[in-house]
Amino acid sequence: MWLYVITILIGYWTLKWFLERLKVGNYGEKYVLVTGCDSGFGHLLAKRLDGLGFHVIAACLKQDAAAELKKKSSERLQTLQLNVTSEDDIKTALTKVKSILPPNKGLWAVVNNAGVGGGFGTVECLNRKDYTDIMDVNLFGVIDVTKTFLPLVRKERGRIVNMASVSGRLSVTFTPYCIAKYGVEAFSDSLRREIYHQGIKVSILEPGCFKTNILNPTMIKDIYHRTFQQADADCQQYYGEEFIKECINNLIRSSSSPGDINMVIDAYEHAITARYPKYRYIVGNDANYIHRFLWTVPEWLSDFILCYNAPRPAGIK
Ligand SMILES: *[C@@H]1O[C@H](CO)[C@@H](O)[C@H](O)[C@H]1NC(C)=O
């Protein structure tokens, strides 16, 4: 009996191992659009794909970042300026991409990588704009870019690859950011099922903590203090300065051992080059062993673990 079970398991793992390593090939004939190539994951991914021989169209928010990337890449790589919150920019980008693509050619992949960090503060301190600023880029940017370029992806029966986060599965602190990432997860799941028969694949990346500009300690401090200052006097008194300081320290401490950024680029590469890409890529040890554990166990346990050492407001001390 056990022999059968073990044989089946080994067979399953071997087949999985094998299928996961199959590649689509022909990279030199494939065009990939990546957003947010100014820095971080997007910048590295553009260079990685360029090195593999893809025709990379790297969208950057800033002109100088685009010029910098162009200098470091092959002649094939093209850049364009794109602020994903601007309808005009997205329209202009579509025209530019169409002019880059050879006749009757579409996009093999659209990588919705562009994102911003922020939204640090307690729910009572945050205002509506703190939410919309983040959602505009991290959620509505993804939706608008996907919608605009989907017909070009359909031409190649290609892929949409969306950057979410473990914050799209486990919501704790920086609420606006988590809401946007939960939104990206929901959008990607809906889209994948909606286009099930169109031959287009949708993958979601869920990285844990990695060293990019999203978790810059100075930015964390500035935003926490700014949102605290905008709360009314009663609220400020209830929470107290000490509470905010502890929140900042906790967040900086919890993001102080980031993973190797190449793990994220490897996951992106797999989603774009594998014959059978995964639906979800949970990237990093923290994501796989801590966050995944916490979003799987019952809430009484995850809440206890997450809140046991959490700062207490001055009003309940
Ligand atoms: C991006 O576009 C939005 C909307 O058009 C604008 O409000 C914002 O300032 C732009 N951001 C940058 C960094 O240019």
PDBQT file of the ligand as one rigid body, heavy atoms in Angstrom, charges set to zero:
ROOT
HETATM    1  C1  LIG A 401       0.706  61.071 -12.963  1.00  0.00    +0.000 C 
HETATM    2  O1  LIG A 401      -0.523  61.439 -13.536  1.00  0.00    +0.000 OA
HETATM    3  C2  LIG A 401      -1.462  61.970 -12.607  1.00  0.00    +0.000 C 
HETATM    4  C3  LIG A 401      -2.802  62.125 -13.344  1.00  0.00    +0.000 C 
HETATM    5  O2  LIG A 401      -2.651  62.673 -14.599  1.00  0.00    +0.000 OA
HETATM    6  C4  LIG A 401      -0.918  63.260 -12.011  1.00  0.00    +0.000 C 
HETATM    7  O3  LIG A 401      -1.824  63.788 -11.075  1.00  0.00    +0.000 OA
HETATM    8  C5  LIG A 401       0.412  62.945 -11.318  1.00  0.00    +0.000 C 
HETATM    9  O4  LIG A 401       0.996  64.117 -10.821  1.00  0.00    +0.000 OA
HETATM   10  C6  LIG A 401       1.375  62.269 -12.273  1.00  0.00    +0.000 C 
HETATM   11  N1  LIG A 401       2.556  61.832 -11.527  1.00  0.00    +0.000 N 
HETATM   12  C7  LIG A 401       3.794  62.089 -11.902  1.00  0.00    +0.000 C 
HETATM   13  C8  LIG A 401       4.875  61.624 -10.996  1.00  0.00    +0.000 C 
HETATM   14  O5  LIG A 401       4.048  62.678 -12.939  1.00  0.00    +0.000 OA
ENDROOT
TORSDOF 0
